[in-house]
Amino acid sequence: MDDTDLPVTISMRSISDYFICSICMCSMKETHMTKCGHRYCVKCIQEWVDRRHKCPCCNTQLDKDQLIKDHQYDSLIGAILKEKEKSEETYFESLIYSSSGENCIKMEDIKLSPIEAVFKNHLKDNLGAHEKCLQTLKKQLHTRLKKLEQEAQSAREELKTQGLFQTDLDQEKGKIDNNFTNHKAELEKEFESCSQLIAQAYDKHLTEHIPKLSVLPVKITINVLPKDLKISDVVFAPTDRTKPRVIGAVEGAMSANKDKLVKWPDDVQFILFGPFAKCNQHETEKVVQEVLQNGVTYPDVTVLDSQSMPVLHQSMSPGSEIVIFGEVKFESDLPKKCFAGLYIKEEDQIVDYFICQSCNFKWICRSCMEVCHKGHVIQPYIMNFHPSWACCYCPKNKKCIIRE
């Protein structure tokens, strides 16, 4: 087996510095090499040579035509960064599954849930930044310890030149070793303290920014049962109470459809269906009748108090459905009235007018269009008009049924 087939890993810290342009201190882009063997970003080295005519690293005299594009080095950087990204993916996915107890699954068989995917995306940036800070501290500790050891070794070598007796020499060496050991312990203790501070800061950040599920808003559907009307994507905050939030959602949806809510009886009841308890309209009506009238219980079906907070009190799940049961009335449920009888001079009213091709006249209000000219050939005439008088030509042409 070739050595390249071995499952070895290489620390990015040991090679990442070689990918940094020493002019801009960023990862090299479109790498160019000088005749003296140093590499830089193309824009960085061209601008440098234009101004100073020498290599930034060794001061060798340079001209722009002596720069060589290093295609292979760019490919090497790209390949290594790609492998780094794959390793990061595996690392973060292994963190997710180790936290959930899934330790026996092969990484290639992992399929993240939507929650895990969101977690991983935020975890990469967040954990990566804190871990990088910790690794920088570790590198600084390693550099400081190495320097401390060199200083201790130099002090030992200096003792040999002082002509001390062996007893005195051993005693002085012992002092140097004790100082080194104590100083090393202090540095390692300082590193542990800094590491704990980073961990505490990260823990505080997560505590403040990752809310518990019980305080997150929930998106549900509202089903106005007698009307066969469903309003999707209604957001319930944890402190939202059933009746005010439901009425607000229904009013908003129906106003957008130009069919205002006009009656909400006090005896309207609210029934919560969990995500897996939802069914078609006919079955829903049957379940509601049995629950309200016969006291039958169904799994994941709950009668809500009008002032309860479903998210907090009933742990309402996303995808649930609140069914409204009662004689809720909208403008479309009221008897139709011709605008000629509804006009109020002091109000700025808006009316849609139509043309009836079958009757061959126009300026017909919506109510007359829907009732008096039902089945006729109709076309829109003027929408969102602001009339200054009780305008509708249907009663004028003695075609109005709803005014009789």
Backbone torsions as a table, in degrees:
resi	resn	phi	psi	omega
1	MET	NA	132.9	178.0
2	ASP	-69.6	146.4	-179.4
3	ASP	-57.6	-29.6	-177.7
4	THR	-69.5	-13.8	179.1
5	ASP	-87.4	-7.5	179.9
6	LEU	-68.7	142.0	-179.0
7	PRO	-79.0	60.4	-178.2
8	VAL	-92.2	157.4	174.8
9	THR	-125.0	149.5	-179.6
10	ILE	-122.0	132.9	179.1
11	SER	-67.0	130.5	177.1
12	MET	-64.5	-29.1	-179.2
13	ARG	-63.1	-27.7	-177.4
14	SER	-77.9	-16.8	-176.3
15	ILE	-125.7	-11.9	-172.8
16	SER	-63.4	-31.4	-179.7
17	ASP	-63.2	-25.9	-178.3
18	TYR	-74.4	-11.8	179.8
19	PHE	-97.1	0.7	-175.8
20	ILE	-94.2	130.4	174.9
21	CYS	-74.2	125.3	-176.2
22	SER	-74.7	-3.5	176.2
23	ILE	-91.7	-54.3	-177.8
24	CYS	-95.6	-10.4	179.2
25	MET	61.9	26.4	174.3
26	CYS	-118.4	171.4	177.7
27	SER	-60.8	138.6	-176.2
28	MET	-65.7	139.7	175.5
29	LYS	-126.7	131.9	-176.4
30	GLU	50.8	63.5	-174.4
31	THR	-59.0	132.8	173.2
32	HIS	-124.4	139.9	-178.3
33	MET	-109.2	141.9	177.4
34	THR	-84.9	169.4	178.9
35	LYS	-67.5	-18.9	178.5
36	CYS	-92.5	5.4	170.9
37	GLY	90.7	17.0	178.3
38	HIS	-105.6	149.1	-173.7
39	ARG	-116.3	143.8	-180.0
40	TYR	-149.8	166.7	168.8
41	CYS	-63.5	146.9	-176.6
42	VAL	-60.8	-46.0	-177.7
43	LYS	-66.1	-38.8	-178.6
44	CYS	-63.7	-50.4	-175.0
45	ILE	-72.5	-33.2	178.1
46	GLN	-64.9	-44.3	178.9
47	GLU	-65.5	-39.1	179.6
48	TRP	-62.6	-47.2	-177.9
49	VAL	-66.1	-37.4	177.4
50	ASP	-57.9	-36.5	-175.3
51	ARG	-90.1	-38.9	-170.1
52	ARG	-118.5	-16.8	174.9
53	HIS	59.1	35.5	176.3
54	LYS	-155.9	164.4	-179.4
55	CYS	-75.5	132.7	-179.9
56	PRO	-62.6	-26.2	-175.0
57	CYS	-88.1	-43.2	-172.8
58	CYS	-123.9	1.4	177.2
59	ASN	66.1	18.7	174.2
60	THR	-66.6	137.8	179.5
61	GLN	-63.2	135.1	-174.0
62	LEU	-139.3	147.9	167.6
63	ASP	-122.1	159.2	-177.5
64	LYS	-61.0	-32.6	-178.8
65	ASP	-74.2	-3.9	177.2
66	GLN	-95.9	3.0	177.3
67	LEU	-88.0	137.9	-176.2
68	ILE	-121.3	129.3	177.9
69	LYS	-71.5	127.5	-177.1
70	ASP	-101.5	83.7	-178.4
71	HIS	-60.5	-42.2	-174.6
72	GLN	-66.3	-35.4	-179.7
73	TYR	-68.8	-39.1	176.0
74	ASP	-61.8	-40.8	178.6
75	SER	-65.3	-38.2	178.7
76	LEU	-63.7	-46.2	178.7
77	ILE	-60.2	-45.3	-180.0
78	GLY	-60.3	-43.1	-178.9
79	ALA	-65.6	-41.6	-178.9
80	ILE	-68.0	-42.1	179.0
81	LEU	-64.9	-33.9	177.4
82	LYS	-66.3	-43.4	178.0
83	GLU	-66.2	-36.1	177.6
84	LYS	-62.2	-43.3	179.4
85	GLU	-63.1	-40.9	177.9
86	LYS	-63.4	-41.1	179.7
87	SER	-65.9	-38.7	177.7
88	GLU	-63.4	-41.5	177.8
89	GLU	-58.1	-47.0	-179.1
90	THR	-63.5	-40.9	-178.6
91	TYR	-62.1	-49.4	-176.6
92	PHE	-70.1	-35.8	177.7
93	GLU	-67.6	-36.2	177.2
94	SER	-66.6	-34.6	175.7
95	LEU	-62.3	-43.2	-179.1
96	ILE	-61.7	-46.7	-175.2
97	TYR	-76.4	-29.4	175.6
98	SER	-68.2	-33.1	179.0
99	SER	-71.9	-24.6	-178.8
100	SER	-99.5	2.7	177.3
101	GLY	85.2	5.5	-179.9
102	GLU	-87.2	78.0	-173.0
103	ASN	-96.3	-9.6	-174.4
104	CYS	-104.8	8.7	-177.6
105	ILE	-93.1	134.0	175.0
106	LYS	-69.3	142.5	-176.1
107	MET	-61.4	-34.3	-178.7
108	GLU	-70.8	-15.9	179.1
109	ASP	-93.6	-0.6	-176.1
110	ILE	-72.0	131.5	170.9
111	LYS	-128.5	111.0	-174.6
112	LEU	-71.7	141.4	172.4
113	SER	-75.0	164.6	177.8
114	PRO	-55.8	-38.5	179.4
115	ILE	-65.7	-43.7	-179.7
116	GLU	-65.7	-35.4	179.2
117	ALA	-64.9	-43.2	176.7
118	VAL	-62.5	-44.4	179.6
119	PHE	-59.2	-44.5	-177.5
120	LYS	-64.2	-42.4	-178.9
121	ASN	-60.5	-43.7	179.6
122	HIS	-74.9	-33.9	-178.6
123	LEU	-65.0	-38.8	-176.2
124	LYS	-58.9	-49.6	-178.5
125	ASP	-69.8	-43.9	-173.8
126	ASN	-71.0	-54.9	-178.8
127	LEU	-67.0	-37.7	-179.1
128	GLY	-59.6	-42.2	-179.0
129	ALA	-66.0	-43.3	-180.0
130	HIS	-69.8	-38.3	178.8
131	GLU	-66.7	-37.7	177.9
132	LYS	-62.9	-40.1	177.0
133	CYS	-61.3	-42.2	179.2
134	LEU	-65.9	-41.5	179.7
135	GLN	-66.2	-34.0	176.3
136	THR	-64.3	-42.1	176.4
137	LEU	-62.0	-41.0	-179.4
138	LYS	-64.2	-39.1	178.3
139	LYS	-65.8	-41.3	177.6
140	GLN	-63.8	-39.0	177.0
141	LEU	-62.6	-45.9	-179.7
142	HIS	-59.7	-43.6	179.5
143	THR	-63.8	-42.2	-178.8
144	ARG	-67.7	-40.6	179.0
145	LEU	-66.1	-38.4	179.0
146	LYS	-64.0	-42.7	178.3
147	LYS	-65.6	-40.2	179.3
148	LEU	-62.6	-41.1	178.8
149	GLU	-66.4	-39.3	177.0
150	GLN	-63.7	-41.0	178.2
151	GLU	-63.6	-40.4	178.4
152	ALA	-65.3	-42.4	179.1
153	GLN	-63.8	-40.3	177.2
154	SER	-63.6	-38.9	178.2
155	ALA	-65.1	-37.7	177.8
156	ARG	-64.9	-43.6	179.4
157	GLU	-64.8	-34.8	178.5
158	GLU	-65.2	-35.0	179.7
159	LEU	-62.3	-35.8	-177.3
160	LYS	-64.1	-23.7	-177.3
161	THR	-89.3	-2.1	-174.7
162	GLN	-94.6	0.3	175.2
163	GLY	64.7	33.9	-180.0
164	LEU	-79.3	151.8	172.0
165	PHE	-64.4	157.6	-175.1
166	GLN	-59.4	-37.3	-179.9
167	THR	-63.5	-46.8	178.6
168	ASP	-65.3	-37.5	179.3
169	LEU	-62.7	-45.2	179.3
170	ASP	-63.4	-37.8	-179.3
171	GLN	-65.7	-42.9	179.7
172	GLU	-68.2	-38.9	176.3
173	LYS	-62.4	-38.3	178.6
174	GLY	-62.1	-40.4	177.8
175	LYS	-62.7	-43.6	179.3
176	ILE	-61.6	-44.0	-179.4
177	ASP	-64.8	-40.0	178.6
178	ASN	-64.8	-43.1	178.1
179	ASN	-61.5	-42.3	179.0
180	PHE	-62.5	-46.4	-178.9
181	THR	-62.4	-44.2	-179.0
182	ASN	-65.7	-44.2	-179.8
183	HIS	-64.4	-40.7	177.9
184	LYS	-61.6	-42.7	179.3
185	ALA	-63.4	-39.2	178.4
186	GLU	-63.7	-43.2	179.5
187	LEU	-64.6	-42.5	179.7
188	GLU	-66.6	-35.8	177.0
189	LYS	-66.4	-40.6	178.1
190	GLU	-63.3	-39.6	177.8
191	PHE	-62.7	-43.7	178.9
192	GLU	-62.7	-39.3	178.8
193	SER	-64.1	-45.2	178.2
194	CYS	-63.4	-39.2	178.8
195	SER	-61.5	-41.3	178.6
196	GLN	-65.8	-38.2	178.4
197	LEU	-64.0	-40.0	177.3
198	ILE	-63.9	-44.9	180.0
199	ALA	-62.8	-40.9	179.0
200	GLN	-65.1	-40.4	178.3
201	ALA	-64.3	-40.0	179.1
202	TYR	-67.2	-41.5	178.8
203	ASP	-63.2	-42.0	178.7
204	LYS	-63.8	-41.2	179.0
205	HIS	-61.0	-46.6	-179.1
206	LEU	-65.7	-40.0	179.7
207	THR	-61.4	-38.9	-177.8
208	GLU	-80.2	-26.9	-171.1
209	HIS	-111.4	-10.7	176.3
210	ILE	-109.8	97.4	-175.9
211	PRO	-74.6	156.4	173.8
212	LYS	-69.6	153.2	-178.1
213	LEU	-58.7	-31.4	-175.9
214	SER	-69.8	-15.1	-179.6
215	VAL	-107.6	7.8	178.5
216	LEU	-89.3	144.4	174.5
217	PRO	-63.4	153.7	-178.1
218	VAL	-122.9	135.9	-179.6
219	LYS	-101.6	125.3	-175.3
220	ILE	-134.3	-177.4	174.1
221	THR	-117.2	142.0	173.7
222	ILE	-107.9	129.2	-176.8
223	ASN	-115.4	108.1	175.9
224	VAL	-84.0	93.8	-165.8
225	LEU	-57.3	-50.4	-176.2
226	PRO	-64.2	-22.3	-176.7
227	LYS	-95.9	-5.3	-174.8
228	ASP	54.6	43.4	-176.5
229	LEU	-117.7	127.9	178.1
230	LYS	-120.8	133.3	178.4
231	ILE	-114.3	113.7	-173.6
232	SER	-91.2	163.8	172.1
233	ASP	56.7	42.7	174.7
234	VAL	-87.0	124.7	-176.6
235	VAL	-92.9	124.2	176.8
236	PHE	-107.3	117.6	173.0
237	ALA	-78.4	158.2	-178.3
238	PRO	-56.0	-32.5	-177.1
239	THR	-94.6	3.2	178.6
240	ASP	-71.0	132.7	177.0
241	ARG	-92.0	151.6	-169.0
242	THR	-56.5	-60.8	-172.3
243	LYS	-63.3	-51.9	-178.7
244	PRO	-60.8	-39.5	-177.7
245	ARG	-70.7	-40.2	-179.9
246	VAL	-66.5	-46.5	178.9
247	ILE	-59.7	-44.1	179.4
248	GLY	-59.6	-42.2	179.9
249	ALA	-66.5	-41.8	-179.7
250	VAL	-66.8	-44.9	178.8
251	GLU	-59.5	-44.8	-179.4
252	GLY	-62.2	-44.7	-178.4
253	ALA	-67.3	-41.5	-176.8
254	MET	-75.7	-32.1	175.8
255	SER	-64.2	-37.8	177.6
256	ALA	-63.4	-29.0	178.1
257	ASN	-92.8	9.1	179.9
258	LYS	57.3	40.0	177.5
259	ASP	-137.6	82.6	-169.9
260	LYS	-67.8	149.2	173.2
261	LEU	-75.2	126.4	-177.1
262	VAL	-118.1	-15.8	-178.4
263	LYS	-150.3	129.4	176.3
264	TRP	-134.3	94.7	-176.1
265	PRO	-62.5	153.7	179.4
266	ASP	-67.6	-23.0	-175.7
267	ASP	-91.5	11.2	175.7
268	VAL	-62.4	136.2	-178.8
269	GLN	-116.0	154.5	-176.0
270	PHE	-121.1	126.1	-179.4
271	ILE	-121.8	125.2	-178.2
272	LEU	-93.5	122.1	173.8
273	PHE	-106.8	123.5	176.9
274	GLY	-66.8	168.9	-176.0
275	PRO	-54.6	-34.7	-176.7
276	PHE	-100.1	4.3	177.2
277	ALA	-100.2	-8.9	-178.3
278	LYS	-65.9	148.2	-179.3
279	CYS	-148.4	-177.2	-179.1
280	ASN	-71.1	170.9	-171.8
281	GLN	-60.8	-41.9	-179.0
282	HIS	-64.5	-45.8	-179.8
283	GLU	-68.1	-35.8	178.0
284	THR	-61.6	-45.4	179.5
285	GLU	-61.8	-38.8	179.5
286	LYS	-65.3	-44.7	179.4
287	VAL	-62.6	-43.7	-178.5
288	VAL	-62.2	-43.7	179.3
289	GLN	-60.8	-44.2	-177.7
290	GLU	-68.9	-37.2	179.8
291	VAL	-69.1	-46.2	-174.9
292	LEU	-78.3	-38.0	-173.3
293	GLN	-96.2	-34.6	-175.0
294	ASN	-110.0	-3.1	177.7
295	GLY	69.8	20.1	178.5
296	VAL	-71.2	141.2	178.1
297	THR	-105.9	140.9	176.7
298	TYR	-126.6	145.8	177.3
299	PRO	-60.5	133.4	174.1
300	ASP	64.6	24.9	173.6
301	VAL	-122.9	122.1	-172.6
302	THR	-133.1	135.4	173.0
303	VAL	-82.6	124.2	-176.0
304	LEU	-93.9	141.8	168.7
305	ASP	-74.2	143.5	-174.4
306	SER	-62.8	-24.3	-179.1
307	GLN	-108.2	11.3	177.7
308	SER	-77.0	162.6	175.5
309	MET	-109.2	97.1	-170.5
310	PRO	-58.2	-35.4	-178.2
311	VAL	-66.7	-44.2	-178.1
312	LEU	-83.4	-43.5	-173.2
313	HIS	-81.6	-37.1	-177.4
314	GLN	-110.7	4.5	-177.5
315	SER	50.9	47.3	-177.8
316	MET	-57.8	129.7	-176.4
317	SER	-91.0	151.1	172.2
318	PRO	-57.8	141.2	-179.3
319	GLY	89.6	0.3	177.5
320	SER	-72.9	174.9	-179.6
321	GLU	-137.7	128.3	173.2
322	ILE	-100.0	119.0	-178.8
323	VAL	-95.1	129.4	178.1
324	ILE	-98.2	124.5	-179.7
325	PHE	-123.1	113.5	-179.8
326	GLY	161.8	173.7	-175.1
327	GLU	-84.1	65.9	176.7
328	VAL	-75.2	135.5	-176.5
329	LYS	-120.5	139.4	173.4
330	PHE	-117.6	168.4	179.8
331	GLU	-56.3	-34.3	-179.0
332	SER	-67.3	-16.6	179.5
333	ASP	-86.6	-16.8	-177.6
334	LEU	-78.1	156.3	175.1
335	PRO	-58.4	137.4	-178.7
336	LYS	-67.4	140.8	177.3
337	LYS	-130.9	137.1	177.7
338	CYS	-68.7	144.3	-179.5
339	PHE	-61.9	-25.7	178.8
340	ALA	-60.4	-25.7	178.9
341	GLY	-98.8	-5.2	-178.1
342	LEU	-106.3	-9.8	-173.3
343	TYR	-64.5	132.2	175.4
344	ILE	-123.7	119.6	-171.6
345	LYS	-60.3	-38.4	-174.4
346	GLU	-76.4	-11.3	-176.0
347	GLU	-103.5	147.9	175.2
348	ASP	-90.2	94.0	-175.7
349	GLN	-97.2	150.5	-179.5
350	ILE	-116.2	130.9	-175.9
351	VAL	-134.2	143.5	171.2
352	ASP	-98.3	131.1	179.8
353	TYR	-114.5	149.3	-174.7
354	PHE	-130.8	165.3	174.3
355	ILE	-112.1	132.5	173.0
356	CYS	-103.6	108.9	-179.7
357	GLN	-72.2	-26.7	179.0
358	SER	-67.8	-39.0	180.0
359	CYS	-93.6	-12.1	175.8
360	ASN	63.9	44.3	168.1
361	PHE	-151.8	164.4	-174.5
362	LYS	-120.9	-164.2	-176.3
363	TRP	56.8	51.2	178.2
364	ILE	-106.0	124.7	-179.3
365	CYS	-70.7	165.4	-174.9
366	ARG	-60.8	-42.1	-178.1
367	SER	-62.2	-44.7	178.5
368	CYS	-66.7	-35.4	178.3
369	MET	-61.7	-40.3	-176.0
370	GLU	-78.4	-28.2	-175.3
371	VAL	-108.3	-60.3	-173.4
372	CYS	-67.5	-31.6	-176.3
373	HIS	-113.5	25.3	179.1
374	LYS	-59.1	129.7	-179.7
375	GLY	88.2	-6.3	178.9
376	HIS	-83.4	169.7	175.7
377	VAL	-84.5	111.4	-172.4
378	ILE	-117.4	144.0	173.2
379	GLN	-134.8	145.1	174.1
380	PRO	-62.6	144.2	179.4
381	TYR	-114.5	-67.9	175.9
382	ILE	-136.1	120.7	-179.2
383	MET	-97.9	150.2	177.2
384	ASN	54.5	45.4	-178.9
385	PHE	-86.5	146.7	177.7
386	HIS	-108.0	90.7	-176.5
387	PRO	-74.0	150.6	178.0
388	SER	-105.4	4.6	174.9
389	TRP	-153.9	171.9	-175.4
390	ALA	-73.6	73.9	-170.7
391	CYS	-89.7	117.1	164.7
392	CYS	-163.5	122.6	-174.2
393	TYR	-83.1	-2.7	-180.0
394	CYS	-66.7	-51.2	176.2
395	PRO	-66.4	-31.7	178.8
396	LYS	-61.7	-35.9	179.0
397	ASN	-94.2	12.9	176.9
398	LYS	56.8	38.3	176.5
399	LYS	-109.3	-2.6	-173.1
400	CYS	-79.4	126.2	178.1
401	ILE	-93.8	-40.6	-172.1
402	ILE	-75.6	-8.8	175.6
403	ARG	-93.7	-8.8	-176.6
404	GLU	-78.4	NA	NA
